[in-house]
Amino acid sequence: MFGLNIRRFLGISLLAVVAGCNQTDNANMGVTTDPSGVQTAHQQQTGTAVVQGSCPQVYLRDGTAVLRRYAKGAKDDPQKLLYQVTLADTTRQCVLNENQLVVTVMVQGRVVEGPAGTGGTVNVPIRVAATDEKTTLYSELVQHSINTTTGQFVFTQANVALPGGSGGFTKVYVGFDEGPYNTK
C-alpha cells in the first residue's frame, strides 16, 4: 500500500513538472512581474513592460526541424550519418518599449551522433524569421554551436525587434536553413 502511494505521488509530480515545461505563454526568461502586477525595479528603470497577450507564437517551420549531416560523399546512407539535430519545443518572452516589441525566442533541441560520428562541436544554421503573413518583419540566420555528445541544447535568439503594433497576426518561425549564409 505504501509503495502504491509513493508511485502515485511520483507520477503526479512528474506530470506537474512536464506540464510546467510545456507552458509557452508564461515563460520566465529573466524579466518578471510581481504576482500583484507591480513592475520589477529593472522594468521601472528601463521603462519597459512585459507583454504576454500580444507576444507572437513561435512555430517550427515545416520541413526545417531536422538536420542530418553525412560523411563526405554520402547522402541518405544511415551507416555514414555523422549526426542528426532536431528542434523540438519553443517558447518566447516579449517586452514592449516606446516603438517596438522585442521578442526573445528559445528553442529546445536534441542532437544524436550517428554511426560515422566522431564527436566534437559543430555549427548548425538556424534561421529566426517573423512575418505578418504579408511582410517579413525580421529574419536572421545564426550559426549555433553544439556539442554532438551532449544530447540536448537550448538555442536562444534575443532582441528580435518587431514594429510596436506587431502581435496579433505576427508569427515567428524557427528552423534550419542551409543557405545562403550572407543574408540577414
GROMACS elastic network, one bead per residue, 0.5 to 0.9 nm:
[ bonds ]
;  ai    aj funct       b0    kb
    1     4     6  0.51762   500
    1     5     6  0.64789   500
    1     6     6  0.88524   500
    2     5     6  0.52932   500
    2     6     6  0.64085   500
    2     7     6  0.88057   500
    3     6     6  0.51189   500
    3     7     6  0.62214   500
    3     8     6  0.86880   500
    4     7     6  0.51238   500
    4     8     6  0.62601   500
    4     9     6  0.86563   500
    5     8     6  0.50771   500
    5     9     6  0.61221   500
    5    10     6  0.85758   500
    6     9     6  0.50300   500
    6    10     6  0.60731   500
    6    11     6  0.84502   500
    7    10     6  0.51089   500
    7    11     6  0.59817   500
    7    12     6  0.85401   500
    8    11     6  0.50265   500
    8    12     6  0.60902   500
    8    13     6  0.84419   500
    9    12     6  0.52183   500
    9    13     6  0.60196   500
    9    14     6  0.85164   500
   10    14     6  0.60119   500
   10    15     6  0.85680   500
   11    14     6  0.51197   500
   11    15     6  0.62408   500
   11    16     6  0.86906   500
   12    15     6  0.50811   500
   12    16     6  0.62325   500
   12    17     6  0.87264   500
   13    16     6  0.51067   500
   13    17     6  0.62989   500
   13    18     6  0.86913   500
   14    17     6  0.51346   500
   14    18     6  0.61697   500
   14    19     6  0.85338   500
   15    18     6  0.50996   500
   15    19     6  0.59959   500
   15    20     6  0.84899   500
   16    19     6  0.51106   500
   16    20     6  0.61466   500
   16    21     6  0.86791   500
   17    20     6  0.50993   500
   17    21     6  0.62760   500
   17    22     6  0.88339   500
   18    21     6  0.50431   500
   18    22     6  0.63886   500
   19    22     6  0.52419   500
   19    23     6  0.66989   500
   20    23     6  0.55030   500
   21    24     6  0.81889   500
   22    89     6  0.78579   500
   22    90     6  0.87774   500
   22    91     6  0.87096   500
   23    26     6  0.64220   500
   23    27     6  0.66884   500
   23    91     6  0.78868   500
   24    27     6  0.56198   500
   24    57     6  0.85587   500
   24    90     6  0.71423   500
   24    92     6  0.67998   500
   24    93     6  0.88188   500
   25    52     6  0.66737   500
   25    53     6  0.82191   500
   25    55     6  0.81145   500
   25    57     6  0.84793   500
   25    91     6  0.73529   500
   25    92     6  0.74382   500
   25    93     6  0.80091   500
   26    52     6  0.70928   500
   26    91     6  0.87323   500
   26    92     6  0.84219   500
   26    93     6  0.77871   500
   27    91     6  0.66531   500
   27    92     6  0.65744   500
   27    93     6  0.64011   500
   28    31     6  0.64282   500
   28    32     6  0.65378   500
   28    92     6  0.86545   500
   28    93     6  0.71684   500
   29    32     6  0.78859   500
   29    92     6  0.81195   500
   29    93     6  0.66052   500
   29   104     6  0.80693   500
   31    40     6  0.82177   500
   31    42     6  0.82980   500
   31    43     6  0.79287   500
   31    50     6  0.73020   500
   31    93     6  0.81726   500
   31    95     6  0.84401   500
   32    39     6  0.77375   500
   32    40     6  0.68198   500
   32    43     6  0.86287   500
   32    50     6  0.74126   500
   33    36     6  0.79218   500
   33    37     6  0.60350   500
   33    38     6  0.61470   500
   33    39     6  0.51800   500
   33    40     6  0.57216   500
   33    43     6  0.86538   500
   33    49     6  0.89177   500
   33    50     6  0.76663   500
   34    37     6  0.53409   500
   34    38     6  0.53108   500
   34    39     6  0.63870   500
   34    40     6  0.67248   500
   35    38     6  0.73843   500
   36    39     6  0.89222   500
   39    42     6  0.80588   500
   39    43     6  0.59940   500
   39    44     6  0.63755   500
   39    49     6  0.75026   500
   39    50     6  0.86334   500
   40    43     6  0.53337   500
   40    44     6  0.63647   500
   40    45     6  0.87908   500
   41    44     6  0.50703   500
   41    45     6  0.62015   500
   41    46     6  0.87356   500
   42    45     6  0.51974   500
   42    46     6  0.62986   500
   42    47     6  0.84601   500
   42    48     6  0.86577   500
   43    46     6  0.52325   500
   43    47     6  0.57307   500
   43    48     6  0.52747   500
   43    49     6  0.63261   500
   43    50     6  0.82742   500
   44    47     6  0.51870   500
   44    48     6  0.69254   500
   44    49     6  0.83051   500
   45    48     6  0.81096   500
   46    49     6  0.88686   500
   46    97     6  0.86444   500
   47    97     6  0.69402   500
   47    98     6  0.83465   500
   48    95     6  0.64438   500
   48    96     6  0.58197   500
   48    98     6  0.78832   500
   49    94     6  0.86775   500
   49    95     6  0.56989   500
   49    96     6  0.55902   500
   49    97     6  0.69331   500
   50    93     6  0.79484   500
   50    94     6  0.60538   500
   50    96     6  0.63993   500
   51    54     6  0.60427   500
   51    55     6  0.62497   500
   51    93     6  0.79388   500
   51    94     6  0.55277   500
   51    95     6  0.56325   500
   51    96     6  0.63603   500
   51   101     6  0.85976   500
   52    55     6  0.53386   500
   52    56     6  0.88812   500
   52    93     6  0.75548   500
   52    94     6  0.67453   500
   52    95     6  0.85383   500
   53    56     6  0.83982   500
   53   167     6  0.83056   500
   53   168     6  0.85708   500
   54    94     6  0.80868   500
   54   101     6  0.89734   500
   54   166     6  0.76970   500
   54   168     6  0.59964   500
   55    92     6  0.76532   500
   55    93     6  0.70181   500
   55    94     6  0.55359   500
   55    95     6  0.83929   500
   55   101     6  0.82446   500
   55   103     6  0.75514   500
   55   166     6  0.85329   500
   55   167     6  0.56874   500
   55   168     6  0.78425   500
   55   170     6  0.86733   500
   56    92     6  0.81491   500
   56    94     6  0.82920   500
   56   103     6  0.83478   500
   56   130     6  0.88430   500
   56   166     6  0.80873   500
   56   167     6  0.52430   500
   56   168     6  0.67578   500
   56   169     6  0.76626   500
   56   170     6  0.56480   500
   56   171     6  0.54685   500
   56   172     6  0.65087   500
   57    90     6  0.89203   500
   57    91     6  0.79289   500
   57    92     6  0.76062   500
   57   167     6  0.87931   500
   57   170     6  0.77410   500
   57   171     6  0.56346   500
   57   172     6  0.61524   500
   57   173     6  0.85445   500
   58    90     6  0.63214   500
   58    91     6  0.65988   500
   58    92     6  0.70766   500
   58   105     6  0.75504   500
   58   106     6  0.88902   500
   58   130     6  0.88946   500
   58   171     6  0.63055   500
   58   173     6  0.57124   500
   58   174     6  0.72424   500
   59    62     6  0.87706   500
   59    90     6  0.73335   500
   59   171     6  0.72929   500
   59   172     6  0.61203   500
   59   174     6  0.62911   500
   59   175     6  0.86974   500
   60    63     6  0.85688   500
   60    64     6  0.72517   500
   60    65     6  0.62914   500
   60    87     6  0.76505   500
   60    88     6  0.79721   500
   60    89     6  0.85792   500
   60    90     6  0.79662   500
   60   172     6  0.85618   500
   60   173     6  0.56317   500
   60   174     6  0.50406   500
   60   175     6  0.58107   500
   61    64     6  0.56347   500
   61    65     6  0.68249   500
   61   173     6  0.57107   500
   61   174     6  0.59629   500
   61   175     6  0.55929   500
   61   176     6  0.86253   500
   62    65     6  0.69955   500
   62   175     6  0.81714   500
   63    66     6  0.72926   500
   63   175     6  0.82390   500
   63   176     6  0.88302   500
   64    67     6  0.73402   500
   64    86     6  0.89852   500
   64    87     6  0.85498   500
   64   174     6  0.81016   500
   64   176     6  0.50862   500
   64   177     6  0.71086   500
   65    85     6  0.81678   500
   65    86     6  0.56403   500
   65    87     6  0.50289   500
   65    88     6  0.74119   500
   65   174     6  0.80714   500
   65   175     6  0.53705   500
   65   176     6  0.62476   500
   66    84     6  0.70776   500
   66    85     6  0.57478   500
   66    87     6  0.65027   500
   66   175     6  0.81867   500
   66   176     6  0.72138   500
   67    83     6  0.83684   500
   67    84     6  0.56661   500
   67    85     6  0.51575   500
   67    86     6  0.64704   500
   67    87     6  0.88196   500
   67   124     6  0.82268   500
   67   176     6  0.67535   500
   68    76     6  0.87081   500
   68    81     6  0.72703   500
   68    82     6  0.76977   500
   68    83     6  0.60168   500
   68    85     6  0.64787   500
   68    86     6  0.87849   500
   69    75     6  0.83935   500
   69    80     6  0.88147   500
   69    81     6  0.61305   500
   69    82     6  0.55270   500
   69    83     6  0.56010   500
   69    84     6  0.64553   500
   69    85     6  0.87033   500
   69   114     6  0.89980   500
   70    73     6  0.78892   500
   70    74     6  0.58012   500
   70    75     6  0.61186   500
   70    76     6  0.74380   500
   70    77     6  0.75796   500
   70    78     6  0.83032   500
   70    79     6  0.88765   500
   70    80     6  0.55620   500
   70    82     6  0.50261   500
   70    83     6  0.72137   500
   70    84     6  0.89807   500
   70   114     6  0.86546   500
   70   116     6  0.78600   500
   70   117     6  0.87227   500
   71    74     6  0.55541   500
   71    75     6  0.79236   500
   71    80     6  0.54366   500
   71    81     6  0.63176   500
   71    82     6  0.60393   500
   71   116     6  0.69106   500
   71   117     6  0.83480   500
   72    75     6  0.83963   500
   72    80     6  0.86237   500
   74    77     6  0.62387   500
   74    80     6  0.64704   500
   74    81     6  0.82330   500
   75    78     6  0.85012   500
   75    80     6  0.79448   500
   75    81     6  0.83446   500
   76    79     6  0.88459   500
   76    80     6  0.80454   500
   76    81     6  0.77382   500
   77    80     6  0.54248   500
   77    81     6  0.65905   500
   78    81     6  0.52592   500
   78   114     6  0.77960   500
   78   115     6  0.77060   500
   78   116     6  0.88974   500
   79    82     6  0.86939   500
   79   114     6  0.75606   500
   79   115     6  0.56791   500
   79   116     6  0.65777   500
   80   114     6  0.74022   500
   80   115     6  0.64079   500
   80   116     6  0.50493   500
   80   117     6  0.81231   500
   81    84     6  0.76566   500
   81   113     6  0.78277   500
   81   115     6  0.60125   500
   81   116     6  0.54700   500
   81   117     6  0.68254   500
   82   112     6  0.87865   500
   82   113     6  0.60344   500
   82   115     6  0.65922   500
   82   118     6  0.72735   500
   82   119     6  0.86680   500
   83   111     6  0.69466   500
   83   112     6  0.55672   500
   83   115     6  0.82373   500
   83   116     6  0.79879   500
   83   117     6  0.61126   500
   83   119     6  0.88912   500
   83   148     6  0.70362   500
   84   110     6  0.82403   500
   84   111     6  0.57022   500
   84   112     6  0.53091   500
   84   113     6  0.64633   500
   84   114     6  0.71052   500
   84   148     6  0.87417   500
   85   109     6  0.70957   500
   85   110     6  0.57071   500
   85   112     6  0.64854   500
   85   113     6  0.87141   500
   85   124     6  0.83918   500
   85   148     6  0.86598   500
   86   108     6  0.87853   500
   86   109     6  0.54951   500
   86   110     6  0.52388   500
   86   111     6  0.63849   500
   86   112     6  0.86046   500
   87    90     6  0.84852   500
   87   107     6  0.67703   500
   87   108     6  0.61859   500
   87   110     6  0.65564   500
   87   111     6  0.89238   500
   87   174     6  0.86789   500
   87   175     6  0.74432   500
   87   176     6  0.85215   500
   88   107     6  0.69024   500
   88   108     6  0.56479   500
   88   109     6  0.53703   500
   88   110     6  0.75319   500
   89   106     6  0.83945   500
   89   107     6  0.56935   500
   89   108     6  0.51880   500
   89   109     6  0.72505   500
   90   105     6  0.74981   500
   90   106     6  0.57250   500
   90   108     6  0.63698   500
   90   174     6  0.88280   500
   91   104     6  0.85263   500
   91   105     6  0.62032   500
   91   106     6  0.53473   500
   91   107     6  0.65609   500
   91   108     6  0.87470   500
   92   103     6  0.66341   500
   92   104     6  0.54574   500
   92   106     6  0.59376   500
   92   107     6  0.86963   500
   93   102     6  0.82903   500
   93   103     6  0.56587   500
   93   104     6  0.52022   500
   93   105     6  0.68367   500
   93   106     6  0.86457   500
   94   101     6  0.66027   500
   94   102     6  0.55761   500
   94   104     6  0.64135   500
   94   105     6  0.88760   500
   95   100     6  0.84727   500
   95   101     6  0.58494   500
   95   102     6  0.52147   500
   95   103     6  0.65455   500
   95   104     6  0.85904   500
   96    99     6  0.76676   500
   96   100     6  0.60079   500
   96   102     6  0.62243   500
   96   103     6  0.87856   500
   96   164     6  0.71884   500
   97   100     6  0.56655   500
   97   101     6  0.65443   500
   97   102     6  0.78205   500
   97   164     6  0.77494   500
   98   101     6  0.87002   500
   98   164     6  0.75180   500
   99   162     6  0.89216   500
   99   163     6  0.66447   500
   99   165     6  0.82540   500
  100   161     6  0.63794   500
  100   162     6  0.55603   500
  100   165     6  0.74547   500
  100   166     6  0.80583   500
  101   160     6  0.81257   500
  101   161     6  0.58949   500
  101   162     6  0.50812   500
  101   163     6  0.60451   500
  101   164     6  0.50975   500
  101   165     6  0.76913   500
  101   166     6  0.68885   500
  101   167     6  0.80809   500
  102   158     6  0.80751   500
  102   159     6  0.55379   500
  102   160     6  0.54273   500
  102   162     6  0.61697   500
  102   163     6  0.86476   500
  102   164     6  0.86919   500
  103   157     6  0.83983   500
  103   158     6  0.65559   500
  103   159     6  0.58370   500
  103   161     6  0.64262   500
  103   162     6  0.77235   500
  104   156     6  0.70898   500
  104   157     6  0.57856   500
  104   159     6  0.58914   500
  104   160     6  0.62547   500
  105   128     6  0.83438   500
  105   155     6  0.81153   500
  105   156     6  0.56934   500
  105   157     6  0.51638   500
  105   158     6  0.62531   500
  105   159     6  0.85761   500
  105   160     6  0.76893   500
  105   172     6  0.85353   500
  105   174     6  0.88234   500
  106   154     6  0.67956   500
  106   155     6  0.56093   500
  106   157     6  0.64892   500
  106   158     6  0.83769   500
  107   153     6  0.84756   500
  107   154     6  0.56969   500
  107   155     6  0.51557   500
  107   156     6  0.65814   500
  107   157     6  0.88291   500
  107   174     6  0.81471   500
  108   152     6  0.73686   500
  108   153     6  0.59874   500
  108   155     6  0.63870   500
  108   156     6  0.88927   500
  109   151     6  0.84699   500
  109   152     6  0.56924   500
  109   153     6  0.53010   500
  109   154     6  0.60724   500
  109   155     6  0.75168   500
  110   150     6  0.84874   500
  110   151     6  0.54800   500
  110   153     6  0.61860   500
  110   154     6  0.86936   500
  111   146     6  0.82188   500
  111   147     6  0.81324   500
  111   148     6  0.59133   500
  111   149     6  0.75733   500
  111   150     6  0.72768   500
  111   151     6  0.50092   500
  111   152     6  0.60562   500
  111   153     6  0.77883   500
  112   148     6  0.65494   500
  112   149     6  0.73378   500
  112   150     6  0.84447   500
  112   151     6  0.61516   500
  112   152     6  0.87553   500
  113   116     6  0.79167   500
  113   117     6  0.54500   500
  113   118     6  0.79913   500
  113   119     6  0.72287   500
  113   148     6  0.59075   500
  113   149     6  0.67694   500
  113   151     6  0.85090   500
  114   117     6  0.50773   500
  114   118     6  0.86698   500
  115   118     6  0.86885   500
  117   120     6  0.89109   500
  117   148     6  0.83304   500
  118   148     6  0.85921   500
  119   122     6  0.88813   500
  119   147     6  0.73340   500
  119   148     6  0.55374   500
  119   149     6  0.59401   500
  120   146     6  0.83193   500
  120   147     6  0.54582   500
  120   148     6  0.57988   500
  120   149     6  0.69861   500
  121   145     6  0.64198   500
  121   146     6  0.54430   500
  121   148     6  0.61265   500
  121   149     6  0.84916   500
  122   144     6  0.81058   500
  122   145     6  0.55470   500
  122   146     6  0.55965   500
  122   147     6  0.63509   500
  122   148     6  0.70557   500
  123   143     6  0.55682   500
  123   144     6  0.52141   500
  123   146     6  0.64073   500
  123   147     6  0.88689   500
  124   142     6  0.80653   500
  124   143     6  0.54345   500
  124   144     6  0.52516   500
  124   145     6  0.64658   500
  124   146     6  0.76568   500
  124   176     6  0.74225   500
  124   177     6  0.86483   500
  124   178     6  0.84792   500
  125   141     6  0.65647   500
  125   142     6  0.57120   500
  125   144     6  0.63345   500
  125   175     6  0.83802   500
  125   176     6  0.55195   500
  125   177     6  0.55494   500
  125   178     6  0.60862   500
  125   179     6  0.80301   500
  125   181     6  0.84031   500
  126   140     6  0.83724   500
  126   141     6  0.57150   500
  126   142     6  0.52855   500
  126   143     6  0.63529   500
  126   144     6  0.68237   500
  126   155     6  0.88055   500
  126   174     6  0.69677   500
  126   175     6  0.55779   500
  126   177     6  0.57755   500
  126   178     6  0.82652   500
  127   139     6  0.69906   500
  127   140     6  0.56035   500
  127   142     6  0.61308   500
  127   143     6  0.87650   500
  127   173     6  0.79286   500
  127   174     6  0.56720   500
  127   175     6  0.55684   500
  127   176     6  0.60363   500
  127   177     6  0.58667   500
  128   138     6  0.76711   500
  128   139     6  0.56765   500
  128   140     6  0.55104   500
  128   141     6  0.65490   500
  128   142     6  0.80562   500
  128   157     6  0.77206   500
  128   160     6  0.85008   500
  128   172     6  0.70611   500
  128   173     6  0.57862   500
  128   175     6  0.69929   500
  129   136     6  0.73021   500
  129   137     6  0.74862   500
  129   138     6  0.52043   500
  129   140     6  0.64663   500
  129   141     6  0.86176   500
  129   160     6  0.87963   500
  129   171     6  0.83433   500
  129   172     6  0.56602   500
  129   173     6  0.52018   500
  129   174     6  0.65512   500
  129   175     6  0.89617   500
  130   133     6  0.88542   500
  130   135     6  0.86512   500
  130   136     6  0.59933   500
  130   137     6  0.53314   500
  130   139     6  0.64712   500
  130   160     6  0.85240   500
  130   162     6  0.80217   500
  130   170     6  0.67219   500
  130   171     6  0.55884   500
  130   173     6  0.61206   500
  130   174     6  0.88876   500
  131   134     6  0.68746   500
  131   135     6  0.56203   500
  131   137     6  0.52379   500
  131   138     6  0.70323   500
  131   139     6  0.88212   500
  131   169     6  0.83140   500
  131   170     6  0.55159   500
  131   171     6  0.55687   500
  131   172     6  0.65699   500
  131   173     6  0.81815   500
  132   135     6  0.57030   500
  132   136     6  0.68594   500
  132   137     6  0.72076   500
  132   166     6  0.78984   500
  132   167     6  0.85635   500
  132   168     6  0.86744   500
  132   169     6  0.54695   500
  132   171     6  0.63435   500
  132   172     6  0.89320   500
  133   136     6  0.75982   500
  133   169     6  0.75719   500
  133   170     6  0.72295   500
  133   171     6  0.78025   500
  136   139     6  0.71652   500
  137   161     6  0.84376   500
  137   162     6  0.62747   500
  137   163     6  0.77114   500
  137   170     6  0.86518   500
  138   160     6  0.71045   500
  138   161     6  0.72513   500
  138   162     6  0.69092   500
  138   172     6  0.87041   500
  138   184     6  0.86573   500
  139   160     6  0.87320   500
  139   183     6  0.85563   500
  139   184     6  0.59242   500
  140   160     6  0.89868   500
  140   183     6  0.73863   500
  141   176     6  0.88823   500
  141   177     6  0.74412   500
  141   179     6  0.86091   500
  141   181     6  0.69610   500
  141   182     6  0.85477   500
  141   183     6  0.71310   500
  141   184     6  0.59377   500
  142   157     6  0.86662   500
  142   181     6  0.87063   500
  142   184     6  0.87934   500
  144   155     6  0.73694   500
  146   149     6  0.87376   500
  146   150     6  0.79684   500
  146   152     6  0.88650   500
  146   153     6  0.70995   500
  147   150     6  0.56588   500
  147   151     6  0.81013   500
  147   152     6  0.89811   500
  147   153     6  0.85827   500
  148   151     6  0.68521   500
  148   152     6  0.89422   500
  149   152     6  0.88077   500
  150   153     6  0.74933   500
  157   160     6  0.70281   500
  158   161     6  0.88393   500
  161   164     6  0.88665   500
  162   165     6  0.82267   500
  162   166     6  0.63601   500
  162   167     6  0.87216   500
  163   166     6  0.55382   500
  163   167     6  0.89665   500
  164   167     6  0.83245   500
  165   168     6  0.86704   500
  166   169     6  0.72974   500
  166   170     6  0.61256   500
  167   170     6  0.51487   500
  167   171     6  0.79745   500
  168   171     6  0.84556   500
  177   180     6  0.81632   500
  177   181     6  0.86198   500
  178   181     6  0.74974   500
  179   182     6  0.79384   500
  179   183     6  0.82929   500
  180   183     6  0.64350   500
  181   184     6  0.79891   500
